[in-house]
Amino acid sequence: MRKALFLLLACFLLADKIPKITADYQKISGDLLIAKGDVEVSSELGKLYADQMEVNMKTGDVHLIGNVSVIFDSGFIAGKEGFYNYKTGKLRFVNVWGWLQKKFFFQAEEVRASSRKEFSFKKIWFTPCNQTCPLWETRAKRGKYYRDDHISLWGTVLRIKGVPVLYLPYLYYPASKKKRKTGFLMPKFGHSSNRGYYFGEDFYWAPADWLDFTLSYDYMSQLGHMFTGEYRYVWSGGNYGNIRASYFKYWDGKADYLIKGNEVLDIGRGWRLTGNADLVSSYKFLWNISTNYFRIVQRFFYSSAYLTKSWEDASLVLRADEQKTYLGGETVFRHLPEMNFTFTRKKIIGNLYFSSGFIASNIQEKKKKKTYDLRRLIWKPSLVYTISPAPWISMDNRLSLHMAYYSQQIKDEKRIDEPLKLFAYSYSATITGPVFYRIFKTPNLAYSPKFKHLIEPSVSIVFSPDYDYFPRIVSYDGYDYFPASSHVDFSLTNRLLAKKKVWGERTPVEILSFSIGGSYYPKTENVITPLGLPISHKFSSVNMNLRFTPDDSFSLYWIGQYEPYDKYFLFNSITLSLRPRGLPFYVSGNYFTTKSVFKETSLISNQMRLAGGIAISPLGLSLSGFWFYDIGSKKTRQYTIIANLNLQCVRFIFRFAYMPFRKEKYFFNISFSLPQVGFGIDRFGG
């Protein structure tokens, strides 16, 4: 009955814009309203609760005492004492704690607010950890919370397990519901024998959902400092791009740069513009600073732009590029420009088809202070007649022409400015089959109730006059190739198919294939292979290819090129990957060896690579490692160990790399991220 009377009194007071108040006991004395016991007040901020309340109805001041709290739709704030003015909407709590957006826990000496969207704090203790004993927190002199946007903290000390680890004059912590938010990323720290002690910081800017930027600064005590800018975008209509540019300033005043990225622009009417770049001021720059083995030994760099257009039966490519290689000295190749027009296979009548390729190039080569300019025109029309008398056998008959013009040629092992015109033709008959197969039924095998084994032989007989053009051609790529002598190509392929379950249905899937093939040349004079290598024996190298993928947890690939006369592998590569289902580890390995005429490629031409990792879920720990071994010199080139430690509210990454082939041998760094705050990458670490 008493509560009902006080509710009527509260409704009367609302007419004078006094907020709605409920309590166990209320009384009015002049301009002062006093309420006690389970006090509840409606406000613009949310529901206010307290054990006792005093309201000055003239000034609008509300004094809340004992178990004070305010609850709103995305959190609550509790304190020992609170002050609220219902006329101005301003709120002040002292000795407070609470939750913001139901995931950010805080304590503060004082909190002020005038709306649900903005709160200011004094001497705040803040963490997004929802554990009983939070792993980390920040302590700041003051801060501001902007609802569904971010938290700003000034004079911040980051503590992990109570230990101060980082002082930041300003911390911008995202609190947006969006996945990306503008702000500073967590810094990186580390040490290496060539960089010395280093520090890196990144600023991430996301002005739109389809565009973002990263600005970075790296300080290295022994080398210098680096500035990096990167942007990424994915736009409608198939437009996307990613370009990163770094400028490195050494302490002695010298400088280096690195540019890497790609651009794809759909400019309408089927035209597409593509740009790619991987440029460095010197490959020694990567050698000195990178911790990525493959970047260290990289000797090819490029920049290119392609303008393409496709039709139903044809395609056009306009190309301008620069390729720089450091094998056997610095050499620069440029296409300024090149046009490639391809007319795809088109039926003329019955089983007769026509195809054609035309290329016009302006090629520039710079080497040892000499510049060569070559212009070439090549047209390759072909007629193909297909015969398939049975489903298990087919034959392609091809008549090909090769007409070309070169502004330069080679005579007496010298390159001279004398045009070379050539006309060549060839006829080939390719027979695929007969295809033999056998089906094996295994009804009791859960993996597959049936297996199918196929044997596919193929023979291609090429008739071509004996041409002597090849030694005189200034060749740059496969466009210059044509059969200069009659020969026979042969191969034999074995395939094993299983009827595996794919999306709940049994579907034939190839799980094993093995092919072997080569070529036979009756004459070896003036003969060049498609790879640009001369032939010294009538039988070419034997090419072998093995692929075994029984399921997505295991794969094995082997590619080999064997020289039967000299009895060695010109090329040999084995790749193995094992990732068992339900188990917390993976292993992959690669064995690669090849013969090379360049000493500079010794670091990459004979090697073995092992990689693996394991995840220990109860500890939140995952370990991975890489090992590169030089087979020729029998020495380790690099090993790297990476540890990821996820402790619920913070993620640590430890990375150690050791490269004994360099003078500066080791590298170590540590980086960490907080929830919703990422960390910058090592721009040279891969």
Secondary structure, 3 states (H helix, E strand, C coil): CHHHHHHHHHHHHHCCCCCCEECCEEEEECCEEEEEEEEEEECCCCEEEEEEEEEECCCCEEEEEEEEEEEECCEEEEEEEEEEECCCCCEEEEEEEEEECCCEEEEEEEEEEEECCEEEEEEEEEECCCCCCCCEEEEEEEEEEECCCEEEEEEEEEEECCEEEEEEEEEEEECCCCCCCCEECECEEEEECCCEEEEEEEEEEEEECCEEEEEEEEEECCCEEEEEEEEEEEECCCEEEEEEEEEEEECCCCEEEEEEEEEEEEEECCEEEEEEEEEECCHHHHHHHCCCHHHHCCCEEEEEEEEEEECCCEEEEEEEEEEEECCCCCEEEEEEEEEEEEEEEEEEECCEEEEEEEEEEEEEEEECCEEEEEEEEEEEEEEEEEEEEECCEEEEEEEEEEEEEECCEEECCEEECCCEEEEEEEEEEEEECCCEEEEEECCCCCCCCEEEEEEEEEEEEEECCCCCCHHHCCCCCHHHCCCCCCEEEEEEEEEEEEEEEECCEEEEEEEEEEEEEEEECCCCCCCECCCCCECCCCECCEEEEEEEEEECCEEEEEEEEEECCCCEEEEEEEEEEECCCCCCEEEEEEEEEECCCCHHHHHHHEEEEEEEEEEEHHHCEEEEEEEEEECCCCEEEEEEEEEEEECCCCEEEEEEEECCCCCCCEEEEEEEEECCECECCCCCCC
